[in-house]
């Protein structure tokens, strides 16, 4: 097991040397240092949740339209924010790298991992 632990640490070190991981680390730092981008993304996520509640609830069409307009405005602002876009893109690329590695390991061990799905307890 000690040998496996060392090889795991070696793999982690190799991952940290990839451009995907380094780009993610750099973009994450930029995002963490950009309070405006953090607030914008947080506001967007809240608006996204609110819009879902408004669409499912018994709210007036005027209230729904106001929330939809707020969501659209925030969505446009998020799309045009370079810090957020760089962070999301780099995160997606790093996750893709890890997914590829997991698939390679799974195939070589004949333990192919099923894609993770969000579902209820029973299917």
N, CA, C and O of each residue as an XYZ file, in Angstrom:
492
protein
N       0.826     -1.202      0.000
C       0.000      0.000      0.000
C       0.866      1.261      0.000
O       0.502      2.269     -0.606
N       1.999      1.201      0.673
C       2.892      2.350      0.714
C       3.351      2.732     -0.690
O       3.445      3.914     -1.022
N       3.636      1.719     -1.512
C       4.050      1.957     -2.892
C       2.928      2.632     -3.686
O       3.180      3.541     -4.477
N       1.693      2.182     -3.471
C       0.539      2.774     -4.155
C       0.337      4.219     -3.717
O       0.018      5.076     -4.540
N       0.520      4.495     -2.433
C       0.408      5.870     -1.942
C       1.415      6.787     -2.635
O       1.082      7.908     -3.018
N       2.645      6.305     -2.793
C       3.683      7.104     -3.447
C       3.352      7.321     -4.923
O       3.537      8.418     -5.449
N       2.871      6.290     -5.578
C       2.516      6.419     -6.992
C       1.329      7.373     -7.162
O       1.254      8.106     -8.148
N       0.412      7.360     -6.206
C      -0.715      8.301     -6.235
C      -0.204      9.732     -6.098
O      -0.649     10.627     -6.816
N       0.723      9.943     -5.183
C       1.328     11.273     -5.013
C       2.056     11.696     -6.280
O       2.023     12.866     -6.662
N       2.715     10.741     -6.930
C       3.411     11.041     -8.191
C       2.412     11.446     -9.273
O       2.663     12.375    -10.039
N       1.281     10.745     -9.331
C       0.240     11.085    -10.307
C      -0.313     12.482    -10.037
O      -0.524     13.269    -10.960
N      -0.541     12.772     -8.779
C      -1.043     14.110     -8.425
C      -0.034     15.183     -8.831
O      -0.415     16.232     -9.352
N       1.232     14.924     -8.596
C       2.274     15.882     -8.999
C       2.281     16.063    -10.510
O       2.430     17.180    -11.006
N       2.122     14.964    -11.241
C       2.085     15.053    -12.703
C       0.877     15.849    -13.173
O       0.979     16.635    -14.115
N      -0.257     15.654    -12.527
C      -1.466     16.412    -12.876
C      -1.240     17.902    -12.630
O      -1.631     18.738    -13.444
N      -0.614     18.223    -11.514
C      -0.359     19.627    -11.177
C       0.576     20.301    -12.180
O       0.596     21.529    -12.271
N       1.341     19.526    -12.923
C       2.253     20.077    -13.924
C       1.577     20.305    -15.275
O       2.155     20.938    -16.158
N       0.359     19.794    -15.440
C      -0.326     19.956    -16.730
C      -0.782     21.395    -16.921
O      -1.022     22.121    -15.956
N      -0.895     21.790    -18.176
C      -1.376     23.143    -18.474
C      -2.824     23.302    -18.019
O      -3.226     24.383    -17.588
N      -3.602     22.234    -18.112
C      -5.013     22.317    -17.685
C      -5.114     22.679    -16.207
O      -5.891     23.552    -15.822
N      -4.327     22.005    -15.395
C      -4.384     22.277    -13.955
C      -3.792     23.651    -13.632
O      -4.349     24.398    -12.828
N      -2.677     23.975    -14.252
C      -2.046     25.269    -13.984
C      -2.936     26.427    -14.417
O      -3.014     27.447    -13.732
N      -3.609     26.269    -15.557
C      -4.551     27.302    -16.004
C      -5.703     27.439    -15.019
O      -6.152     28.547    -14.724
N      -6.181     26.298    -14.509
C      -7.269     26.331    -13.523
C      -6.818     27.033    -12.242
O      -7.547     27.868    -11.706
N      -5.639     26.706    -11.757
C      -5.128     27.343    -10.537
C      -5.011     28.862    -10.720
O      -5.402     29.635     -9.845
N      -4.477     29.268    -11.852
C      -4.312     30.705    -12.135
C      -5.678     31.396    -12.229
O      -5.882     32.461    -11.646
N      -6.608     30.783    -12.967
C      -7.942     31.376    -13.117
C      -8.689     31.397    -11.791
O      -9.434     32.337    -11.514
N      -8.495     30.371    -10.973
C      -9.149     30.331     -9.656
C      -8.654     31.456     -8.765
O      -9.436     32.088     -8.054
N      -7.363     31.701     -8.806
C      -6.793     32.792     -8.013
C      -7.339     34.139     -8.482
O      -7.698     34.989     -7.667
N      -7.399     34.324     -9.789
C      -7.951     35.568    -10.329
C      -9.409     35.733     -9.915
O      -9.833     36.828     -9.546
N     -10.172     34.653     -9.975
C     -11.586     34.709     -9.578
C     -11.713     35.024     -8.087
O     -12.532     35.854     -7.691
N     -10.905     34.363     -7.267
C     -10.960     34.589     -5.815
C     -10.597     36.019     -5.447
O     -11.052     36.536     -4.426
N      -9.779     36.659     -6.274
C      -9.355     38.038     -6.007
C     -10.269     39.067     -6.661
O     -10.034     40.269     -6.531
N     -11.287     38.624     -7.348
C     -12.211     39.529     -8.045
C     -13.572     39.496     -7.345
O     -14.446     38.702     -7.692
N     -13.729     40.362     -6.370
C     -14.975     40.392     -5.587
C     -16.189     40.684     -6.453
O     -17.275     40.160     -6.206
N     -16.006     41.517     -7.463
C     -17.109     41.860     -8.358
C     -17.584     40.629     -9.139
O     -18.786     40.408     -9.285
N     -16.648     39.843     -9.631
C     -17.007     38.623    -10.373
C     -17.694     37.624     -9.452
O     -18.666     36.981     -9.848
N     -17.198     37.490     -8.233
C     -17.810     36.567     -7.278
C     -19.247     36.977     -6.966
O     -20.150     36.141     -6.934
N     -19.446     38.271     -6.737
C     -20.794     38.763     -6.439
C     -21.717     38.572     -7.632
O     -22.873     38.180     -7.476
N     -21.203     38.850     -8.823
C     -22.000     38.691    -10.039
C     -22.444     37.239    -10.215
O     -23.612     36.980    -10.503
N     -21.533     36.305    -10.046
C     -21.886     34.894    -10.205
C     -22.834     34.445     -9.103
O     -23.752     33.666     -9.358
N     -22.626     34.923     -7.890
C     -23.526     34.595     -6.784
C     -24.927     35.150     -7.050
O     -25.920     34.454     -6.838
N     -25.009     36.389     -7.509
C     -26.308     37.000     -7.838
C     -26.999     36.233     -8.965
O     -28.213     36.034     -8.939
N     -26.208     35.804     -9.956
C     -26.764     35.036    -11.069
C     -27.349     33.714    -10.574
O     -28.456     33.338    -10.959
N     -26.615     33.021     -9.734
C     -27.097     31.738     -9.200
C     -28.374     31.919     -8.381
O     -29.299     31.114     -8.476
N     -28.416     32.977     -7.582
C     -29.626     33.261     -6.797
C     -30.802     33.573     -7.714
O     -31.919     33.115     -7.476
N     -30.550     34.346     -8.750
C     -31.606     34.691     -9.698
C     -32.104     33.452    -10.426
O     -33.298     33.311    -10.693
N     -31.179     32.562    -10.741
C     -31.532     31.298    -11.392
C     -32.485     30.493    -10.500
O     -33.480     29.946    -10.976
N     -32.172     30.430     -9.215
C     -33.030     29.719     -8.264
C     -34.375     30.428     -8.115
O     -35.423     29.783     -8.088
N     -34.341     31.736     -8.019
C     -35.577     32.504     -7.883
C     -36.483     32.320     -9.089
O     -37.696     32.169     -8.948
N     -35.888     32.333    -10.272
C     -36.672     32.171    -11.491
C     -37.368     30.812    -11.497
O     -38.532     30.710    -11.884
N     -36.662     29.779    -11.074
C     -37.268     28.441    -11.003
C     -38.438     28.440    -10.021
O     -39.473     27.829    -10.287
N     -38.277     29.110     -8.908
C     -39.353     29.194     -7.911
C     -40.539     29.962     -8.488
O     -41.690     29.556     -8.328
N     -40.249     31.067     -9.155
C     -41.323     31.877     -9.745
C     -42.064     31.096    -10.822
O     -43.287     31.195    -10.925
N     -41.342     30.322    -11.623
C     -41.981     29.562    -12.694
C     -42.847     28.431    -12.143
O     -43.870     28.083    -12.732
N     -42.437     27.865    -11.022
C     -43.187     26.760    -10.423
C     -44.300     27.229     -9.490
O     -45.220     26.466     -9.191
N     -44.226     28.460     -9.034
C     -45.168     28.953     -8.041
C     -46.351     29.672     -8.654
O     -46.508     29.760     -9.872
N     -47.151     30.165     -7.783
C     -48.345     30.914     -8.194
C     -48.059     32.408     -8.104
O     -48.637     33.115     -7.278
N     -47.181     32.867     -8.945
C     -46.833     34.282     -8.964
C     -47.464     34.937    -10.188
O     -47.755     34.282    -11.189
N     -47.660     36.219    -10.079
C     -48.265     36.934    -11.194
C     -47.299     36.965    -12.376
O     -46.086     36.831    -12.220
N     -47.875     37.144    -13.553
C     -47.029     37.198    -14.752
C     -46.096     38.404    -14.687
O     -45.001     38.370    -15.250
N     -46.515     39.458    -14.010
C     -45.676     40.650    -13.868
C     -44.450     40.334    -13.001
O     -43.333     40.739    -13.325
N     -44.668     39.606    -11.895
C     -43.553     39.232    -11.027
C     -42.596     38.284    -11.754
O     -41.376     38.416    -11.660
N     -43.173     37.338    -12.471
C     -42.368     36.390    -13.224
C     -41.543     37.102    -14.287
O     -40.359     36.811    -14.460
N     -42.165     38.029    -14.995
C     -41.464     38.762    -16.052
C     -40.340     39.618    -15.475
O     -39.271     39.726    -16.076
N     -40.576     40.225    -14.316
C     -39.544     41.029    -13.669
C     -38.349     40.149    -13.282
O     -37.200     40.547    -13.470
N     -38.618     38.963    -12.745
C     -37.537     38.055    -12.365
C     -36.824     37.521    -13.603
O     -35.604     37.354    -13.582
N     -37.558     37.249    -14.677
C     -36.958     36.776    -15.916
C     -36.034     37.863    -16.499
O     -34.952     37.553    -16.996
N     -36.450     39.099    -16.438
C     -35.622     40.206    -16.938
C     -34.345     40.343    -16.110
O     -33.267     40.559    -16.662
N     -34.464     40.220    -14.791
C     -33.303     40.276    -13.910
C     -32.338     39.141    -14.247
O     -31.128     39.348    -14.332
N     -32.886     37.947    -14.435
C     -32.073     36.781    -14.789
C     -31.350     37.004    -16.121
O     -30.154     36.730    -16.226
N     -32.048     37.489    -17.115
C     -31.446     37.733    -18.427
C     -30.326     38.766    -18.350
O     -29.281     38.607    -18.980
N     -30.553     39.828    -17.572
C     -29.518     40.851    -17.403
C     -28.271     40.276    -16.735
O     -27.146     40.544    -17.157
N     -28.491     39.483    -15.686
C     -27.356     38.872    -14.992
C     -26.657     37.841    -15.876
O     -25.431     37.732    -15.864
N     -27.436     37.099    -16.629
C     -26.881     36.099    -17.536
C     -25.963     36.770    -18.566
O     -24.870     36.276    -18.840
N     -26.401     37.866    -19.118
C     -25.585     38.610    -20.085
C     -24.311     39.145    -19.433
O     -23.236     39.116    -20.033
N     -24.442     39.629    -18.208
C     -23.276     40.154    -17.497
C     -22.269     39.041    -17.198
O     -21.061     39.246    -17.314
N     -22.767     37.866    -16.813
C     -21.881     36.731    -16.544
C     -21.165     36.314    -17.821
O     -19.958     36.072    -17.811
N     -21.905     36.229    -18.916
C     -21.307     35.830    -20.199
C     -20.221     36.800    -20.661
O     -19.275     36.396    -21.337
N     -20.351     38.056    -20.305
C     -19.374     39.047    -20.764
C     -18.241     39.275    -19.756
O     -17.326     40.054    -20.023
N     -18.295     38.607    -18.607
C     -17.250     38.775    -17.600
C     -16.080     37.832    -17.903
O     -16.225     36.611    -17.840
N     -14.942     38.401    -18.226
C     -13.774     37.610    -18.630
C     -13.246     36.734    -17.499
O     -12.825     35.603    -17.742
N     -13.262     37.233    -16.287
C     -12.758     36.463    -15.148
C     -13.589     35.205    -14.932
O     -13.046     34.116    -14.748
N     -14.898     35.361    -14.956
C     -15.792     34.213    -14.757
C     -15.634     33.215    -15.895
O     -15.529     32.012    -15.656
N     -15.618     33.703    -17.120
C     -15.500     32.806    -18.269
C     -14.182     32.045    -18.266
O     -14.149     30.851    -18.560
N     -13.118     32.724    -17.940
C     -11.811     32.071    -17.884
C     -11.808     30.997    -16.791
O     -11.281     29.904    -16.999
N     -12.388     31.300    -15.641
C     -12.438     30.352    -14.531
C     -13.283     29.125    -14.895
O     -12.863     27.992    -14.661
N     -14.459     29.348    -15.460
C     -15.340     28.231    -15.832
C     -14.689     27.374    -16.921
O     -14.722     26.145    -16.848
N     -14.103     28.014    -17.919
C     -13.463     27.264    -19.002
C     -12.304     26.430    -18.472
O     -12.168     25.259    -18.828
N     -11.480     27.016    -17.634
C     -10.320     26.283    -17.112
C     -10.763     25.156    -16.170
O     -10.141     24.094    -16.136
N     -11.816     25.385    -15.423
C     -12.341     24.350    -14.528
C     -12.882     23.175    -15.349
O     -12.648     22.016    -15.007
N     -13.592     23.474    -16.412
C     -14.129     22.428    -17.291
C     -13.003     21.620    -17.922
O     -13.095     20.396    -18.019
N     -11.945     22.295    -18.350
C     -10.813     21.596    -18.968
C     -10.082     20.715    -17.955
O      -9.668     19.604    -18.288
N      -9.920     21.196    -16.727
C      -9.269     20.392    -15.684
C     -10.131     19.186    -15.325
O      -9.611     18.087    -15.137
N     -11.439     19.382    -15.229
C     -12.343     18.273    -14.934
C     -12.336     17.246    -16.061
O     -12.431     16.044    -15.815
N     -12.224     17.718    -17.282
C     -12.157     16.821    -18.427
C     -10.889     15.972    -18.371
O     -10.924     14.777    -18.664
N      -9.779     16.587    -17.997
C      -8.526     15.857    -17.836
C      -8.684     14.752    -16.797
O      -8.284     13.612    -17.033
N      -9.267     15.089    -15.649
C      -9.454     14.099    -14.590
C     -10.412     12.993    -15.030
O     -10.210     11.825    -14.696
N     -11.432     13.353    -15.762
C     -12.382     12.360    -16.266
C     -11.695     11.405    -17.247
O     -11.926     10.196    -17.219
N     -10.862     11.960    -18.100
C     -10.117     11.130    -19.054
C      -9.202     10.157    -18.308
O      -9.134      8.977    -18.650
N      -8.505     10.653    -17.298
C      -7.631      9.780    -16.507
C      -8.426      8.682    -15.812
O      -8.005      7.525    -15.796
N      -9.573      9.039    -15.238
C     -10.414      8.038    -14.569
C     -10.881      6.977    -15.560
O     -10.910      5.791    -15.232
N     -11.245      7.394    -16.762
C     -11.677      6.440    -17.790
C     -10.543      5.513    -18.204
O     -10.756      4.311    -18.367
N      -9.346      6.053    -18.376
C      -8.191      5.236    -18.748
C      -7.899      4.205    -17.656
O      -7.695      3.026    -17.942
N      -7.883      4.660    -16.420
C      -7.639      3.750    -15.293
C      -8.722      2.677    -15.237
O      -8.426      1.492    -15.083
N      -9.959      3.096    -15.361
C     -11.068      2.145    -15.315
C     -11.006      1.124    -16.429
O     -11.249     -0.061    -16.200
N     -10.686      1.564    -17.623
C     -10.595      0.639    -18.763
C      -9.440     -0.341    -18.579
O      -9.585     -1.535    -18.839
N      -8.299      0.166    -18.133
C      -7.146     -0.708    -17.938
C      -7.370     -1.732    -16.827
O      -6.770     -2.807    -16.839
N      -8.222     -1.403    -15.881
C      -8.527     -2.323    -14.785
C      -9.814     -3.107    -15.031
O     -10.242     -3.904    -14.197
N     -10.422     -2.864    -16.193
C     -11.701     -3.482    -16.525
C     -12.765     -3.138    -15.484
O     -13.600     -3.967    -15.121
N     -12.709     -1.902    -15.022
C     -13.679     -1.366    -14.063
C     -14.219     -0.047    -14.600
O     -14.014      1.008    -14.000
N     -14.899     -0.113    -15.715
C     -15.381      1.095    -16.358
C     -16.411      1.756    -15.445
O     -17.368      1.129    -14.990
N     -16.182      3.028    -15.198
C     -17.063      3.794    -14.325
C     -18.238      4.326    -15.121
O     -18.063      4.879    -16.207
N     -19.434      4.159    -14.582
C     -20.632      4.693    -15.231
C     -20.667      6.193    -14.995
O     -20.217      6.669    -13.953
N     -21.202      6.948    -15.960
C     -21.344      8.391    -15.741
C     -22.245      8.636    -14.532
O     -23.243      7.946    -14.327
N     -21.871      9.619    -13.754
C     -22.672      9.944    -12.586
C     -23.899     10.708    -12.998
O     -23.826     11.667    -13.765
N     -25.033     10.272    -12.478
C     -26.296     10.935    -12.762
C     -26.907     11.420    -11.457
O     -26.804     10.767    -10.418
N     -27.526     12.548    -11.534
C     -28.280     13.025    -10.384
C     -29.659     12.419    -10.469
O     -30.393     12.642    -11.431
N     -30.000     11.662     -9.471
C     -31.310     11.030     -9.483
C     -31.826     10.892     -8.070
O     -31.144     11.218     -7.099
N     -33.019     10.413     -7.981
C     -33.598     10.187     -6.670
C     -33.008      8.926     -6.073
O     -32.188      8.258     -6.702
N     -33.412      8.610     -4.893
C     -32.863      7.449     -4.194
C     -33.105      6.144     -4.920
O     -32.345      5.189     -4.761
N     -34.152      6.098     -5.712
C     -34.580      4.800     -6.243
C     -34.505      4.727     -7.765
O     -35.201      3.908     -8.366
N     -33.708      5.533     -8.386
C     -33.556      5.401     -9.828
C     -33.739      6.651    -10.531
O     -33.639      6.690    -11.758
